[in-house]
Amino acid sequence: MFDGFAQKKSCKYSNLSRIFDFEINVTDKQTDSFEHIENLTVIVRNKTTHKTQKLYYSTTEVTIPFDCVGRSYVTNVNKGESVTDGDMGDIVIADLNFDGKEDLAVRSEASNAFGQLYTFYFQNKDGSFIENSDFLKIGSLEFPTVFPTNINVKTKILTFKIAINAMKKRTVKFQYNSKIDKWVKVYNVISNY
């Protein structure tokens, strides 16, 4: 009987946040039915209090290997590095909902259509992180969980560029409206590459 095989990888990130250290542990397992299962654990550790939180994610989608590269819009680590196929890195730290707190995005799978997809975790008032699976899903399934290509803190606008096919891309901008506590799509244009 085939018991499958498992591979483990661990990545540590200490320079992406002023408040937290992060560690990602990935276990890939091939089952006897040749199903690929990937279990991901993100460990968030407060640098001052040493309080730890574990975030778990599991998928049967074939994902790309983690290369231990992170990006931060808080400490500017790898912020200006070029991006291919939406790959912002394994983990990205940024204030995505403009509340002044560091939020977390973890690469969760690869998509042939959209490139790298992310799972988003927003920081609560108590410093813990909670998954936000509804991030920018404004009544439509058209919008994947890609990471924004531009974050404008002054205007509270997130810009996304998504490949439609080999010749066309969609540029979408969402603006956070604090008066109604909602994201509003303010720009949606399809153009040629």
N, C-alpha and C positions, 0 to 999 in steps of 0.2 A: 504494500500500500504506500502511495506517495504522500508524504506528510507536508509537502510544500517546502518553500525556503523563505527565509526572511533576511533582509538587509536593514541595517540601522545606520542612521547618520545624525549627527548632532552639530548644531551651529550656535555660536554665542555672539551676541551683539551688545557691546557696552558703550558704544559711542553714538548711538542713534537718539538718545534721550537724555535730558538733564535729570530726570526723576527716576527712570526705570532702566534696568538691564533686562535683556530678553534672551531666551534660549529656545531654539526649535529642535525638537527631536522627531525624526521621521522614521517610521518602520514600514518597509515595503514587504508584502508577503504574497507569494504565488501559491494558490491552493491546489488541491488535487484536481479540481475541475478547471484549472488554468485561469481562474479568476484572479485578477490583480486587486489587492486591497492595500490601501495606504492609510496608515494611522499617523496623525500629526498631533503633537503636543507642544503648545507654546507656553513656556514658563515666563511669567512676568514677575520681576523682583524689584521692589522699591529700594533704591540705593541708600536711603536714610533709615527707614524703619525695618528693612529686610523682610517686610510682609510679602508673601508669595501667593500668586494666583496661577492656576493651570487652566488653559483653554484647550479643548479637544475638538478634533475634526477627523472624520473618516470618510473615505471615498473609494469607490470601485473604479473610478475613472483613471486611466493611465495619465499620470502627471509627469512633468519633467523633473529631473533631479535637482535638488537644492544645491546651490553653489556657494552658500554662506556669504552672499552679498546683500547688504541692506542699503536703504536710502532714507534720509531724514530731511524733512522740511523744517525741522526744529533746530537741529545742530548743523545743518547743511552738508552732512556727509553724503557724498555721491549725488547731490542734488542736481548738479549740472552735467552728469554723465549722459551720454547718448542712450536712446531707448530703441530697442528693436522688438517688433511684434508685441508692444505693450508691456515688455518685461521691465518693470521698475525695480526688480530685486525680489528676494524671498520675503522680505518684510519691509514695510514702509511706515514711517512715523510722520504724522501731519495732523494739524487741526482741521479735520474734514467737515465739521459742522459749525465751525466758527464760534465755539463757546469758550475759547481760551485754554482748553485742555488738549493734551496730546492724545490722538486717536491712533489706531493700529490697523494696518491692512496686511494680511498674510496671503501670499500666493497659494491658491488652493487647487488649481488645475490649469491645464492648457486646452485651448479651444482652437480647432482648425480655422474657424471663421473669425474669431475675435482676438486671438493671441492669448496672453496670460490673463487668467481670471483671479479675482481676489475675494477673500472673506473679510468683511469689515467689522471691527470691534470699536465701539465708542466708549470713552472713559466716563464713568459716573462721577457724581460729586464726592463719593467716598474713595475715589482712586481706583476702583475696580473696573474691569472691562466687560462689556456685554456685547454679544454678537448682534449686529443690526442687519438682518437679512432683507429688510425692506428699504435699504438705503437707495434712494433715487428710483424706486419702482413706483412711478406715478401713474397708476392705472394702466400700465402697458407692459407687455412682455418683450417689447422691442429692445429694452435697454439691458445689456449684460452687466456683470459685475467687474468691469474693467476699472483700472485706476485712472483718475483724471490726468490729462496731459498738462493742465495748467490749474493752479490754485491762486485765485486773486483774493487776498484777505480784505483789501479795502472795499471792493464791490461785493464781496461774498458770492463770487461766481466760480463754479467749477466747470472747466471745459474738458470735453471728451472728444476724441477722434476715433471713429470706429470704421474698419474696413467693411464695405458692403460687398465688393467683389474685387477683381484684379485691377479694375479701372476707376472705381468710384469709392469715395469715403463719405461718411456722415460726420459733421461737426455739430455737437450739441452742447449748449451751455445751460446750466441750472443755477439759479440765484436763490439764496436762502432769504426768505422774508420772515424776519423775527416777529413782526406784528401778528401774523397769522400762524407762526410756527410751522411753516411748510416750505418745501422746495417748489420753485416755479420754473418751468422750461421757458427760457427767454430767447433761445436761438436754436434753430434746427435747419441745417442746410446740407444738401447733398452736392458734392462737387467732384471733379476729376482729380486724379493724383497729379 
